[in-house]
Each structure stands twice: as structure tokens, then as C-alpha cells.
């Protein structure tokens, strides 16, 4: 009986608007962090490989090490 009461309380909390909003906020925060990490990764990768283009010449890629 006591366990069923806890389940009912938990279910009410999970179905509340406040819980829904906190989950939405957590998802937005995660997506923002993911976007930032992807942009950071893209910037790091692109700074390692850059093109060296000269007029009337083939494009060659340079990896500065």
C-alpha cells in the first residue's frame, strides 16, 4: 500500500507542467552544449588543415606540424 502511494506521488510529479518544463530546459541546455562542442571541434579540425592555393596551380592541402 505504501509503495503504491509513492508511485502515485511520483507519477503526479512526472506528469506536472513544472517537471515537463525542467526536462525541456535540460534538453535545450544539452543541445546548446552539443552545438558548442561541435563548433569547437569543427574549428579545431579546420585550423589543422588549411588550403594553400596559388594562382594557376593545383590545390594542395597542408597539415602544419
C-alpha positions in Angstrom: 0.0 0.0 0.0 2.8 2.4 0.9 4.7 1.6 -2.3 1.6 2.3 -4.4 1.2 5.7 -2.7 4.8 6.6 -3.6 4.2 5.5 -7.2 1.2 7.8 -7.4 3.0 10.8 -6.0 5.9 10.2 -8.4 3.6 9.8 -11.3 1.8 13.1 -10.4 5.2 14.9 -10.3 6.3 13.4 -13.6 3.1 14.5 -15.2 3.3 18.0 -13.9 3.9 21.1 -16.0 6.9 22.0 -13.8 8.6 18.7 -14.5 7.9 19.0 -18.2 9.5 22.5 -18.2 12.6 21.3 -16.3 13.0 18.4 -18.8 12.6 20.9 -21.7 15.2 23.1 -20.1 17.6 20.2 -19.6 17.2 19.2 -23.3 17.8 22.8 -24.5 20.9 23.0 -22.4 22.2 19.7 -23.7 21.6 20.8 -27.3 23.4 24.1 -26.7 26.4 22.3 -25.2 26.4 19.8 -28.0 26.3 22.6 -30.6 29.2 24.4 -28.8 31.3 21.2 -28.7 30.6 20.5 -32.4 31.6 24.1 -33.4 34.7 23.8 -31.2 35.6 20.5 -32.9 35.0 22.0 -36.3 37.2 25.0 -35.5 40.0 22.7 -34.2 39.8 20.5 -37.2 39.7 23.3 -39.7 42.6 25.1 -38.1 44.8 22.0 -38.5 44.1 21.6 -42.2 44.1 24.7 -44.4 44.4 25.1 -48.2 47.4 26.6 -49.9 46.0 28.0 -53.1 48.2 29.7 -55.7 47.1 31.2 -58.9 47.1 28.7 -61.9 48.1 25.8 -59.6 46.5 22.7 -58.3 45.0 22.9 -54.8 47.1 21.1 -52.2 46.3 20.6 -48.6 48.8 21.4 -45.9 48.9 19.9 -42.4 51.1 22.2 -40.3 53.0 20.0 -37.9 
